[in-house]
Amino acid sequence: MTPELVIFDCDGVLVDSEALSVSALLGMIALAGGTVSEDAAYEHFLGKSMKSVREILGSEFGLEISDQHLTAMRVDLMRKFREELKPIPGIREVLPRLGLPFCVASSGTLERIRYALDVTGLLGLLEPHLFSAAMVKRGKPAPDLFLHAAACMRAKPRKCLVIEDSPAGVAAARAAGMRVFAFTGGSHADNPALKARLASTEPDFIFADMLQLPDLIAGLGARVKAS
């Protein structure tokens, strides 16, 4: 059926930020005395909250991340966003065309979400319906954030459609009982290993052109009616 609510991830879906975020993360890891490859960073950290990233760095890489390291990374990331961040092509045109309620549910902090949307000119189209992993107990791939967003927006989970770019996000949407489209139009999504991991999570559809989204949503409703 046609969704009651479309839930957008932010990084890599609304704004083309994943490469910038990974660059800032690798800089923080180096500052903390560690070494992680770019491919490993995408594999382990894409789509996850900083709390989860910090825990993984400790448990799997033996790296202790201090509050000072996090502060330095946030300053670096905000600078990168201010100087380089762009909206995903087509998203500004697509949002007014959806004809459905929509919101943002991101692993970033609310401050980071608002800043990213503000510098790309998208904030006015999406505020106040912004939801952060800091609002729930568990971040993606747990379903908590998407369920929280649906509850706040008064939508049934089974009637929600999530737009995600990460395996963790697709898994979270699945765990929440929601339909999910995987978006591969961000500048980071050319990575073959990432594409393979994303496909392995079995989203309902994979697409790379955001301008296709209204037609894909209409087609989702048509396919369900036909079945």
N, C-alpha and C positions, 0 to 999 in steps of 0.2 A: 504494500500500500504506500501511498505518498506519505513521506515522513511528517510528523508533527513538529519536529525540531531538527535542525542541522547543527551539529557541534563541530567546530573547527579547532584543530590544534593550531598553535601559533607559529612556532619556528619551523620553517620549511614548507608551510602550507599557506600562511597569510603573508609572511615576510621571508625573504631569502637569506636566512640567518645562520643556517647550520654550519656552513664552512667557517664563518666568523666565530661562532661559538666554539667550535672544535679548536680553532687556532688559539683562542684565549685560554681554553682549557689546557692545551699542550704547553702553553707558556707558564701557566700556574704549576703544572706538574714538574716542569724543568726547574722552576724557582724553588720547589720543595725538594729538589734533588733526585727526581725520578726521571724515567724515560719510558714513554709509551708511543708506539707508532700511530700514525694517523688512521690506518686501517683498524687497528685495535681500539682506538678511541671511538670510531663509528660503531664497531661491533658491540662494545661494552656499555657505552654511555648514551647513545643516541636516543632521544625521547624521554630520558629519565631525569628526575629531579636532582638538584645539587646534593640533597641529603643522601639519596641513593648513590650518586657518583662518589661522594666522600666515603661511604661505607664500602663500596666496591674497591676503591683505591687502597683502602686499608686492608681488606680481607684477601683480595686477589693479587695485589701488587706490593703489599707491605709498605705502603706509603702513607705517612701521617700528614693530613692537610690541616693546617692551623686556621684560625679565624683571620689572621693576617694574610695568609695566602689567598683566602676567599675574597677578602677586601681588594687585594691587588688585582685579582682576576676580574672582579666586577668593574673596577675602574677602567681596566684595559678594554673590557667588552663594551662598556658604554661609549668609550671613545670610538671603537670600531663601528658600532651602530651609528653613531652621530656622523661619521665620515663616509661610511660605505654602504649602509643598509638600504636595500631597495624592497618595495613590495613585490610579491609574486606577480608576474605579468598576467593581466586579466582580472585579478581579484577585485580591483576597484569597480570594474564594470559589472562583475558577476553578482556581487552582494545585493544591489538594489533589484536585480532581476529574479532573485530566488522566489519571491512571493511566499516565503515561509519564515517563521521565527528562526533565528540563528544566534549562536553565542560562541564564546571562545573558552576552551578548557586546555590549559597548558601546564607543563611541568615547571615552567619558570615561576619566579616570584611575581606578585601582582605589580610591583614596581617595574620589573623588567618587561613584563607584558605591555604595560601602559607606555613605557618609553619606546619600545620597538614599534608599536602601532602609531605613536605620536610622530616620530621622526619620519615615518613612511606615509603620513597623511591618512591613515586608516582609522584612527581612534574614534573620530566622530561617527563612523559607520557602525561601530561595534560596542562602544560604551553605552550603558553600564554593565552589559552582560558578559563580564570577564571573570573566569574562575581559575584559580591557581592551585597547584598541588599542595601549597602551604595551608590550604583550607581543609584538607582531609588527612587522615592518619597515614594512609599508604599511597604512594605514588604509582604511576604506571610501571609495570604491567598489571597492577591490581586495578579493579574496576571503580574504585572509590570516587575518583574525580569525576568521571563521566556520570555516575549515578547521582552525585551531588549536583552537578550541573542540570541534569534532567529534572531532579526534584525541585530545584530553585526555579526552573523555567516551566514547571507544572506539565511535564511531558512524560508519557509512559516510556520506559527504556526500550521496549520492543518496537516503538514507533519513532525512534531516534536514528538518525544517520550521522556517523562520525566520519570526518575527513582527516586522515592521518598520513604521516610520511615515515613513521618508524615502526619496526617490528613490535617494540614495547607498546606503542600506542594502539596498533591493530589488536594485539593480544588483550589489552585493557578493554577495548570496545567489545570484543567477543565475550569476554568474561562478564561484561555488563548486560549481555543479551541484546546488543544493538547491531544494526547493519553497519558496515564500514567500507569505505572506498579508500584505497591507498593512492596517494598522490606522489608522482615521481617527476614533477616539473621543476624542482629546486636545483640550484647549481651543483649541489652535492650528490644528486641522485644518479649521476653517470657511473658511479662505482658499481661494477658488476657484482661484487660480493654482497653489497647492500641490497641491490635489486633482487638477488637470489634469496636472501634472508626475508625480504619483504614478501616475495611471492610465496615462500614456504608457510607463511602465517595464514594463507588462504583468505584474503579479503574478498568481499563480494565483487569488486571490480578494481582494476588498476588503470589509472589514467595520468597523462602528463600535461594536458592543456586545460588550464582552469576555466577557459571559456566554454568548455564542453559540459561543465557541471550541471547547469539547468536542464539540458537535454538528457543527461544521464539520470538525473533525479526523476524526470518525467518518464523515462524508459523503465526505471525501477517500478514505478506504479503500474505501468502498462503490463510489465512481465508478471507481476503478482496477480493482476486482474485476469490475465490470460490463463494462468495456471489454476 
